[in-house]
Amino acid sequence: MTSFSAPGRRHLAKGALAGAAALLAGVAPASAAHDTSRPSGREAAPLLRLRLPAPSGPCAVGARTLHLVDSSRNDPWAPRIGVRELMVTVLQPALRSRGFPRAPQQTPGAAALFTDLCRRIHPPLPHAGVDWAATLTHARTGAPPLPGRRPVLLYSPGGGDARTMGSALATDLASHGWTVITVDHPGDAGAVEFPCARPGRERVRQTVLLGPPDAATFRTMIRTRVADLRFVLDALGLDRVGVYGHSAGGTAAAQALHEDRRITAAVNLEGYLDQMDGELLPVARQGTDRPLLLAGTDGFRDARLDRSWAALLAHAGPVTRWQLDHAHHGVFTDYAALVPQLHKAGLMTAAGRAAMVGRIDPRVSVPAVHDLVRSFFARYLPS
């Protein structure tokens, strides 16, 4: 676990910036601490262990976790903290994977909290019967990155979800040569584990979203998420990057593209382009001159989404709309693979499965989504 503290948007400690630059250039910083967020060794035979799909690319993938601190902002959800903190995971093509453990999807602390929270975030999920701490990604903790600098993609998850629920797609992209940085937005992210506790928060931080957000909450979410993404660019010294996000993360990705010229292209995975009161976001009102993909499903499509997306598409610009049929909102996340396993095990109803990911077979939906995002960035930000 490595921490970087930034006193201001573009004023970083030299050591922190050097360490971040070394990491993204394919060199592991000498100061990087040993990652202790491995799955527990205890057996949980009665509990279901879920599996994530393997990446399709030729490269092994390494994973490292960073703790970033923006001292120029306070946290909108917990002002007592006094700063804005982010947890991010950096996924990179690796020299080798042998001898390095597979990274867990969730840290033990986050998984324990998620076990209690999951039904409040996503009501169709089971209240028991799953060992959420046992799910492993196909990235290897501490695996040495391939040398050389690679194009970077940032991921912003949906409201109520942590960055870990985008692990399969992020790992797949990294296996094809991109450096992928998954970003948590603490406060509205489901369960986020930090290196330690601090005044104003516990070590594991819980989401404030235990139901649909109201209009004021949604405005704060999107404003904060856009600022978070831009801070990651500042903190890690990034330029010419791609951004993709799901739901509220897709909204933030599109708006960040509009606000920050360092972002070359973006993918909005079923995020609205307006506020809850109907006011269009600036990106929808004014359009964009950089590539933006709007990807949705037939199950989640509604008048609000159509209106806000149509407003953007009405502008002359490199914007494309794509739809996956027989699917629903969660199909763009790890739930595409996990929910059918829960249904098959009898821990979720068919109606619950349909409400989260649709009735589409994961053998169809997972490669369809991965191929879509990968082909988009291969065109505009090739690895």
C-alpha positions as CSV (number, residue, x, y, z in Angstrom):
1,M,0.0,0.0,0.0
2,T,1.5,3.4,-1.0
3,S,0.2,6.8,0.1
4,F,0.6,10.1,-1.8
5,S,-0.5,13.3,-0.2
6,A,-1.0,16.4,-2.4
7,P,-1.2,19.9,-0.8
8,G,-2.9,21.3,-3.9
9,R,-4.3,20.5,-7.3
10,R,-0.9,20.8,-9.1
11,H,1.5,21.1,-6.2
12,L,2.8,17.7,-5.2
13,A,5.6,16.5,-2.9
14,K,8.6,15.6,-5.1
15,G,9.0,12.1,-3.6
16,A,5.3,11.3,-4.0
17,L,5.3,12.4,-7.6
18,A,8.5,10.5,-8.4
19,G,7.1,7.3,-6.8
20,A,3.9,7.6,-8.8
21,A,5.7,8.3,-12.0
22,A,8.0,5.3,-11.5
23,L,5.0,3.1,-10.9
24,L,3.2,4.2,-14.1
25,A,6.4,3.9,-16.1
26,G,6.7,0.2,-15.2
27,V,9.0,0.5,-12.2
28,A,7.9,-0.6,-8.8
29,P,8.7,2.2,-6.2
30,A,11.3,1.0,-3.7
31,S,9.1,2.5,-0.9
32,A,6.0,0.6,-1.8
33,A,4.8,-1.3,1.2
34,H,3.9,-5.0,1.1
35,D,0.2,-5.4,0.2
36,T,-1.5,-7.2,3.0
37,S,-5.0,-7.2,1.5
38,R,-5.1,-10.9,0.7
39,P,-8.0,-13.2,1.1
40,S,-8.3,-14.8,4.5
41,G,-6.9,-18.3,4.9
42,R,-10.0,-19.5,6.8
43,E,-12.2,-22.1,5.1
44,A,-15.8,-21.2,4.5
45,A,-17.1,-24.5,3.1
46,P,-20.8,-23.7,3.5
47,L,-20.5,-20.3,1.7
48,L,-20.6,-19.9,-2.0
49,R,-17.3,-18.8,-3.6
50,L,-17.8,-16.7,-6.7
51,R,-15.5,-16.6,-9.7
52,L,-14.6,-13.7,-12.1
53,P,-13.9,-14.4,-15.8
54,A,-10.3,-14.6,-16.9
55,P,-8.9,-11.8,-19.0
56,S,-8.7,-12.4,-22.8
57,G,-5.3,-10.6,-23.5
58,P,-1.8,-12.0,-23.8
59,C,-0.3,-10.2,-20.8
60,A,-0.2,-11.2,-17.2
61,V,-1.5,-8.4,-15.0
62,G,-0.1,-6.9,-11.8
63,A,-2.0,-4.9,-9.2
64,R,-0.9,-2.3,-6.7
65,T,-3.0,-0.1,-4.4
66,L,-2.5,3.6,-3.8
67,H,-3.9,5.9,-1.1
68,L,-4.1,9.5,-2.5
69,V,-4.8,12.5,-0.4
70,D,-6.0,15.9,-1.8
71,S,-5.4,18.4,1.0
72,S,-6.9,21.2,-1.1
73,R,-10.4,19.8,-0.7
74,N,-12.5,18.7,2.1
75,D,-14.7,15.6,2.0
76,P,-18.3,16.5,1.1
77,W,-19.8,13.5,2.9
78,A,-17.7,13.7,6.1
79,P,-16.3,17.2,6.7
80,R,-14.6,16.1,9.9
81,I,-11.9,14.4,7.9
82,G,-10.5,17.7,6.6
83,V,-9.1,16.4,3.4
84,R,-10.4,14.4,0.4
85,E,-9.0,10.8,0.3
86,L,-9.1,8.3,-2.5
87,M,-8.2,4.6,-2.8
88,V,-7.2,3.5,-6.3
89,T,-5.9,0.3,-7.8
90,V,-3.3,0.4,-10.6
91,L,-3.5,-2.6,-12.9
92,Q,-0.6,-3.0,-15.4
93,P,0.7,-5.6,-17.8
94,A,3.2,-7.6,-15.9
95,L,6.5,-9.3,-16.7
96,R,5.4,-12.5,-15.0
97,S,2.7,-13.7,-12.6
98,R,4.3,-16.9,-11.3
99,G,4.9,-16.7,-7.6
100,F,2.6,-13.7,-6.9
101,P,-0.8,-14.2,-5.3
102,R,-4.0,-13.3,-7.1
103,A,-5.4,-10.1,-5.7
104,P,-8.8,-10.3,-3.9
105,Q,-11.7,-8.5,-5.4
106,Q,-12.4,-7.0,-2.0
107,T,-10.2,-6.5,1.0
108,P,-11.2,-8.5,4.1
109,G,-12.5,-5.4,5.9
110,A,-14.5,-4.1,2.9
111,A,-15.9,-7.6,2.2
112,A,-17.1,-7.9,5.8
113,L,-18.9,-4.6,5.6
114,F,-20.3,-5.4,2.2
115,T,-21.7,-8.7,3.5
116,D,-24.0,-6.6,5.8
117,L,-24.6,-3.8,3.2
118,C,-25.1,-5.6,-0.1
119,R,-28.9,-6.0,0.1
120,R,-29.3,-2.3,1.0
121,I,-27.2,-1.3,-2.0
122,H,-28.7,-3.9,-4.4
123,P,-31.8,-5.4,-2.9
124,P,-31.8,-8.6,-5.1
125,L,-28.5,-9.7,-3.6
126,P,-28.7,-12.5,-1.0
127,H,-28.4,-11.6,2.7
128,A,-26.3,-14.7,3.4
129,G,-24.6,-17.7,1.9
130,V,-21.8,-15.9,0.0
131,D,-18.1,-15.6,1.0
132,W,-17.5,-12.1,-0.5
133,A,-13.9,-12.1,0.7
134,A,-13.1,-15.2,-1.3
135,T,-13.6,-13.8,-4.8
136,L,-10.2,-13.4,-6.5
137,T,-9.3,-11.3,-9.5
138,H,-6.9,-12.5,-12.2
139,A,-4.4,-9.7,-11.3
140,R,-1.4,-10.6,-9.3
141,T,-0.5,-8.5,-6.2
142,G,3.1,-7.2,-6.6
143,A,3.8,-8.7,-10.0
144,P,6.5,-6.6,-11.6
145,P,5.2,-4.4,-14.4
146,L,6.4,-4.5,-18.0
147,P,9.0,-1.8,-18.6
148,G,7.9,1.3,-20.5
149,R,5.1,3.8,-20.2
150,R,1.7,2.8,-21.5
151,P,-1.6,4.7,-22.2
152,V,-3.7,5.1,-19.1
153,L,-7.4,4.5,-18.5
154,L,-9.3,5.6,-15.4
155,Y,-12.5,3.8,-14.2
156,S,-15.2,5.4,-12.0
157,P,-17.8,2.9,-10.6
158,G,-21.5,3.3,-10.1
159,G,-23.1,5.0,-7.1
160,G,-23.1,2.7,-4.1
161,D,-20.5,0.5,-5.7
162,A,-16.8,0.3,-5.0
163,R,-14.1,0.3,-7.6
164,T,-13.7,-3.5,-7.0
165,M,-17.0,-4.2,-8.8
166,G,-15.2,-3.3,-12.1
167,S,-12.3,-5.7,-11.6
168,A,-13.0,-8.0,-14.5
169,L,-13.2,-5.4,-17.2
170,A,-10.2,-3.4,-15.8
171,T,-8.1,-6.6,-15.7
172,D,-9.1,-7.5,-19.2
173,L,-8.0,-4.1,-20.5
174,A,-4.7,-4.3,-18.7
175,S,-4.1,-7.8,-20.2
176,H,-4.3,-6.1,-23.6
177,G,-1.6,-3.5,-22.7
178,W,-3.3,-0.5,-21.0
179,T,-2.5,0.7,-17.5
180,V,-5.9,0.9,-15.8
181,I,-6.5,2.9,-12.6
182,T,-9.8,2.0,-10.8
183,V,-10.9,4.9,-8.6
184,D,-13.0,4.7,-5.5
185,H,-15.2,7.7,-4.5
186,P,-15.4,7.3,-0.7
187,G,-18.7,8.4,0.8
188,D,-20.8,7.1,-2.0
189,A,-18.7,4.0,-2.7
190,G,-20.1,0.9,-1.0
191,A,-17.3,-0.1,1.3
192,V,-13.7,1.3,1.1
193,E,-10.8,0.1,3.2
194,F,-8.0,2.5,3.9
195,P,-4.5,1.7,5.3
196,C,-5.6,3.0,8.7
197,A,-8.3,4.9,10.5
198,R,-8.1,8.7,11.0
199,P,-10.1,11.4,12.7
200,G,-13.5,11.6,11.0
201,R,-13.7,8.1,9.7
202,E,-13.1,4.4,10.5
203,R,-10.6,2.3,8.6
204,V,-13.4,0.8,6.5
205,R,-15.7,3.5,5.3
206,Q,-19.4,2.9,4.5
207,T,-21.5,4.4,1.7
208,V,-24.0,7.1,2.5
209,L,-26.2,5.8,-0.4
210,L,-28.5,3.3,1.3
211,G,-31.3,4.1,-1.1
212,P,-31.8,6.2,-4.3
213,P,-30.2,9.6,-4.0
214,D,-32.2,12.8,-3.9
215,A,-31.4,15.7,-6.4
216,A,-28.9,17.5,-4.0
217,T,-27.1,14.2,-3.3
218,F,-26.8,13.4,-7.0
219,R,-25.3,16.9,-7.7
220,T,-22.8,16.4,-5.0
221,M,-21.9,13.0,-6.3
222,I,-21.2,14.1,-9.8
223,R,-19.3,17.2,-8.9
224,T,-17.2,15.3,-6.4
225,R,-16.5,12.4,-8.8
226,V,-15.4,14.8,-11.6
227,A,-13.0,16.5,-9.1
228,D,-11.7,13.1,-8.0
229,L,-10.9,12.0,-11.5
230,R,-9.1,15.3,-12.2
231,F,-7.2,15.0,-9.0
232,V,-5.9,11.6,-10.0
233,L,-4.6,13.1,-13.2
234,D,-2.8,15.8,-11.1
235,A,-1.5,13.4,-8.5
236,L,0.0,10.9,-10.9
237,G,1.1,13.4,-13.5
238,L,-1.1,12.0,-16.3
239,D,-2.0,13.4,-19.7
240,R,-3.7,12.0,-22.8
241,V,-5.8,9.4,-20.9
242,G,-9.1,7.6,-21.4
243,V,-11.9,7.5,-18.8
244,Y,-14.7,5.1,-18.5
245,G,-17.4,4.7,-15.9
246,H,-20.6,3.0,-15.0
247,S,-23.9,4.7,-14.0
248,A,-22.9,7.7,-11.9
249,G,-19.3,6.9,-12.9
250,G,-20.4,7.1,-16.6
251,T,-22.0,10.5,-15.9
252,A,-18.7,11.7,-14.3
253,A,-16.6,10.3,-17.1
254,A,-18.6,12.2,-19.8
255,Q,-18.6,15.4,-17.8
256,A,-14.8,15.1,-17.0
257,L,-14.2,14.7,-20.7
258,H,-16.0,18.0,-21.2
259,E,-14.0,19.8,-18.5
260,D,-10.5,18.4,-18.8
261,R,-8.5,18.5,-22.1
262,R,-6.1,15.9,-20.7
263,I,-8.9,13.3,-21.3
264,T,-8.7,12.1,-24.9
265,A,-11.7,9.8,-25.0
266,A,-14.4,8.5,-22.7
267,V,-17.0,5.7,-22.3
268,N,-20.3,6.3,-20.5
269,L,-21.7,2.9,-19.4
270,E,-25.4,3.9,-18.9
271,G,-25.0,7.1,-16.9
272,Y,-27.5,9.9,-17.2
273,L,-26.3,13.2,-18.7
274,D,-28.6,15.4,-16.6
275,Q,-29.4,16.3,-13.0
276,M,-32.3,14.6,-11.3
277,D,-34.4,17.8,-11.8
278,G,-33.9,17.5,-15.5
279,E,-31.2,20.2,-16.0
280,L,-28.8,18.9,-18.7
281,L,-25.1,18.6,-17.8
282,P,-22.8,21.0,-19.7
283,V,-21.5,18.1,-21.8
284,A,-25.1,17.3,-23.0
285,R,-25.9,21.0,-23.6
286,Q,-22.7,21.9,-25.4
287,G,-21.5,18.7,-27.0
288,T,-17.9,17.4,-27.2
289,D,-15.2,17.4,-29.8
290,R,-13.5,14.3,-28.5
291,P,-14.7,10.7,-28.8
292,L,-17.4,9.6,-26.4
293,L,-19.2,6.2,-26.4
294,L,-22.7,6.0,-24.8
295,A,-23.4,2.3,-24.0
296,G,-26.7,1.1,-22.6
297,T,-29.1,-1.8,-22.3
298,D,-32.7,-2.3,-23.3
299,G,-33.6,-3.1,-19.7
300,F,-32.5,0.2,-18.1
301,R,-33.6,2.5,-21.0
302,D,-36.0,5.2,-19.9
303,A,-37.3,8.6,-21.0
304,R,-34.8,10.5,-18.9
305,L,-31.8,8.6,-20.3
306,D,-33.1,8.9,-23.9
307,R,-33.7,12.7,-23.4
308,S,-30.3,13.4,-22.0
309,W,-28.4,11.2,-24.4
310,A,-30.4,12.6,-27.4
311,A,-29.4,16.1,-26.4
312,L,-25.7,15.2,-26.7
313,L,-26.2,13.2,-29.9
314,A,-27.9,16.2,-31.5
315,H,-24.6,18.0,-31.6
316,A,-22.1,17.4,-34.4
317,G,-19.4,15.5,-32.7
318,P,-17.7,12.0,-32.4
319,V,-20.4,10.5,-30.1
320,T,-21.7,7.0,-30.6
321,R,-24.6,5.2,-29.0
322,W,-24.6,1.4,-28.5
323,Q,-27.2,-1.0,-26.9
324,L,-27.0,-4.5,-25.4
325,D,-30.3,-6.3,-25.5
326,H,-31.8,-8.7,-23.0
327,A,-29.6,-7.0,-20.4
328,H,-29.9,-4.6,-17.4
329,H,-27.9,-2.0,-15.6
330,G,-25.4,-4.2,-13.7
331,V,-24.2,-6.0,-16.8
332,F,-21.4,-3.5,-17.2
333,T,-19.9,-4.5,-13.9
334,D,-18.6,-7.7,-12.3
335,Y,-22.2,-8.5,-11.4
336,A,-22.6,-9.7,-15.1
337,A,-20.6,-12.8,-14.1
338,L,-21.4,-13.0,-10.3
339,V,-25.2,-12.7,-10.4
340,P,-25.8,-15.7,-12.7
341,Q,-23.7,-17.8,-10.2
342,L,-25.9,-16.6,-7.3
343,H,-29.0,-17.5,-9.3
344,K,-27.7,-20.9,-10.2
345,A,-26.9,-21.6,-6.6
346,G,-30.4,-20.7,-5.5
347,L,-29.4,-17.6,-3.7
348,M,-31.2,-15.2,-6.0
349,T,-34.5,-15.4,-7.9
350,A,-34.8,-15.2,-11.6
351,A,-36.6,-11.9,-11.2
352,G,-33.7,-10.6,-9.1
353,R,-31.2,-11.7,-11.7
354,A,-33.2,-9.9,-14.4
355,A,-33.5,-6.7,-12.4
356,M,-29.7,-6.6,-11.9
357,V,-28.1,-7.9,-15.2
358,G,-31.0,-9.1,-17.3
359,R,-31.5,-12.6,-18.6
360,I,-28.6,-12.5,-21.0
361,D,-26.0,-15.4,-20.7
362,P,-22.7,-14.1,-19.2
363,R,-20.9,-16.0,-21.9
364,V,-22.5,-13.5,-24.2
365,S,-22.6,-10.3,-22.1
366,V,-19.1,-10.4,-20.6
367,P,-17.2,-10.6,-23.9
368,A,-19.6,-8.2,-25.6
369,V,-19.0,-5.5,-23.0
370,H,-15.2,-6.2,-22.8
371,D,-14.8,-6.2,-26.5
372,L,-16.8,-3.0,-26.9
373,V,-14.8,-1.0,-24.4
374,R,-11.5,-2.5,-25.6
375,S,-12.2,-1.8,-29.3
376,F,-13.2,1.8,-28.5
377,F,-10.0,2.6,-26.7
378,A,-7.9,0.7,-29.2
379,R,-9.2,3.1,-31.8
380,Y,-8.6,6.4,-29.9
381,L,-6.0,5.5,-27.3
382,P,-4.1,2.4,-28.6
383,S,-2.1,0.4,-26.2
